[in-house]
C-alpha cells in the first residue's frame, strides 16, 4: 500500500508538472467601447509586466502562453485581465477609456505612459477640442492660452523663467511626439513648422526637465502628440477666413481704413491600408498681418507611414514634413503714434524652405522596450533686407538620433529608463559670420519606484557640447516624489537641475534693423539652474461635476543667466551709432512664486461644460545687481543697476509678476460656446536704454507707453459654433473682443481685434 501511494503521488506531481508546461492559446480581437479595433495593444504578464504580444493593425491577436490569465494594457484605457480561449470561438476584448481628470494619461514626464495624478512635476494638458474650436493658425496661439505660459517674439517662457530675447536660445524644449523641434542654429521653436492639424493633445511640463529632455528644457517642456492611424479612417478639413479690425487710435491705421485679412486651410487624414498606417496633412496660410511688413504666406505638407509587426512586437515608420513660404519681420515701431509702422519703414522679407524626415522604430521584448528616434532637418532662409551690401541669408542641417531603453520590474513597481542622444548641426550663414558646427552628445538614466502610496523618481544626465573649437560638459540631476494622502489627494515634490549651452545665433549673430543692431558674443558662457517645487493635487466630484485643483509653490535659481542687454557695443558710426542688443551673462538670478490651477468638466444628456482657470505669481530677482556683466566700445562697465529702467526690488527685465488665464467651453445640443480670458500685470523693468540716452530719439514713445501701462491688460477671446450635422460645423471666432491696445514688450503693440469664420468637415469612423 505505501508503495502504491508513493507511485500515485509521483504520477500526480508529474501530471501537474506537465500541465504547468502547457501552452494556452489566446486569440481574438481587442476593441474600444465604440466597437472599433485598437492597434498596438499590449498583452503582458500580470506578475512582472513582461510583454508577450501586441495587437496588429486590425486589432487582432493570437499567441501562446503558459499563463492562466494575461493583462491587456493600452494607453488611455483601463487594463483588463483575460483567460485563454477554451474553444474555437473568437474572444472579443473591450477596453474602456480611463475616466476622470486625474486619470488622464500623460507621457511627457518620464517618456512612458502614466496617470496625471502620479506626476512628480506640474504638468498641464491641452485637449484637442480646445485646439480645434479655437482654430489657431500657429500652435503658439494655443500654447499662450495656458496659465503660467507666455510666448513673446516666438520664444516660450514658463513661470517667468525667461525675459525677452529675439529669435535665439529657448529655455523651453518643444517636441512633436517626443522628438525635439528646435532649430539647430538658433535653438528656437519652429512654431509655423509644427502642425495645427491632427493634434491629439499637448502636454506642458513646468520646471527643469533637462535630465530626460536635454539642455533646452531648463525652464520646461512642450510636447505635441499627433493622431495615430487606426483601422477606422479619420479625415478633417478646415477652412477659415477673416480680418484684423482697425485699432481704436486713428494714427495706428498705417494703411488708412484697409483691414488686412487672414485665411487658413488645413486637412488631415489618418487610416490604415493593408496593414500600413498612413497619415497625411496639408496646411496653407495667407496672413497679411496687422503690422507693417509682418506678414506670413506659407504652405506645409506632412506624410507619415507606420507599420506594426504584431508577432515581433515591432513598430516602425517614418514621418516627413516640407514647408515653403514667405514672411516679413517687425522688430520695433516707428513711434508710439505709429505703433504698427516699422522703424524707418524698413522691411525684411524672408523666403523660407524647411524639410524634415523622421524615421523611428520601437521594439518590445519581455521586460525591455527599445526605441530609436531620428531626424534630419534642413532649413534654408533667403533674406532680403533691402541692403545689397549686407547678406543675412542662413541655412542649417541638423541630424538628431536618440536610442532609448526601458526596463520594467512590475512585481517591485520599478521602471528604469536610459538613453543616448546625438545632435549635430552644420550652419552656413553670413548672418552668423560664416560656417559653424555644433554638436551635443548626452547619456541619461532615470529610475522610478512606487509603493502602495508613495512613488519616487531619480535621474541623472551628462551633456557634452562643442561649438566650433569650444567644448564643455556637465552633469545634471533630478529627484521627485508623489504621495497619495487620500483617495483623490496627491502631494508631490520635485528638484530638477538644468544646463544650457549658448546657441550658434547667440554667439555669432550680427544683424541690423534701422538704427538698432544685434551683436554677437562669442565669449558667452553656459547657464545652469535648478527648480524646486512643492505641489498638491486634489480631485473632487459633486453631482457629476469633476474638478481637479492643483496648488504649487516653486523656486527657480539660475547661474550665469543669459539675457538680452542694450548698450553701445559697436563703433559709433551712422546709421546704428554702435547701439543695439547683445546676449550677456547677468549672473545669479531667482524666480519664486506660486500657482493655482482648477480644471473642471461635467457631462449630461445634452449638456457639456469643461474648462480651466489659473493664476501664477512669479517674483523675479537679480541676486548680483552690482556685478559687471560687460563693457561697451568705450570701456564703460555695465551692471544690472545701470542697464535697468526700474531697479526697485531688483526685478528681472521683461517679466510680469501676475498672470491669470481661464477658458470655458459650453456645449448644448448642436451649439458650442467658448470664451478665454487673459490678465497680465504691468512689466515694470525693461532696458534703461529704451527710456534714457539717445535711443528714445530714434524710437520715440516707449516712455509714453510705459506711462499708459500698456503691458498691463485684459484680453477676452470668444467663439460660437453650430453643428450643421454629424460632419459639418461652423465657428465664429473673435480675438481681443474689446479691441484693447496693449504691448507685449517695448516698441511692439499686440494684435487688435480679429474676426474669423471657420467651417470644418470631420469624418471619424471610430465614433
Secondary structure, DSSP 8 states (H G I E B T S, - for coil): -HHHHHHHHHHHHHHHHHHHT--EEEEEEEEETTS-B-SS-EEE-TTT--EEEE--TTSEEEEEES-SEEEEE-TTB--EEEE---SSS-EEEEE-B--SSTT-EE-TTTSS-EEGGG-SSEEEEE-HHHHHHHT-SSHHHHHTTSTTEEEETTEEEETT-----SS---SEEEEETTEE-B-TTT--B-GGGS-SSSEEEEEEEES--HHHH-GGGSSEEEEEEE----SS-EEEEEEEEEEE---SSGGG-TTTT---EEEEEEEEEEEEETTEEEEEEEEEEEE--SSTT--EEEEEEEEEEEEEEGGGTEEEEEEEEEEEEEEEE--SBSBSTTTTSBGGG--EEEEEEEEEEEEEEEEEEBTEEEEEEEEEEEEEEEEE-S-TT----EEEEEEEEEEEEEEEEGGGTEEEEEEEEEEEEEEEEGGGTEEEEEEEEEEEEEEEEE-SSEEEEEEEEEEEEEETTEEEEEEEEEEEEEEEEETTEEEEEEEEEEEE---HHHHH--EEETTEEEE--TT---EEEEEEEEEEEEEEEETTEEEEEEEEEEEEEEES-EEEEEEE-S---TTTTTEEEEEEE---EEEEEEEEEEEEEEE-SSEEEEEEEEEEEEEEEES-TTS--EE-TT--EE-HHHHBS--GGG--TT--SEEEEEEEEEEETTEEEEEEEEEE------BGGGTSTTHHHHSBTHHHHHHTTTTSEEEEEEEEEEESSSSEEEEEEEESTT----EEETTEE----EEEEEEEEEEETT-
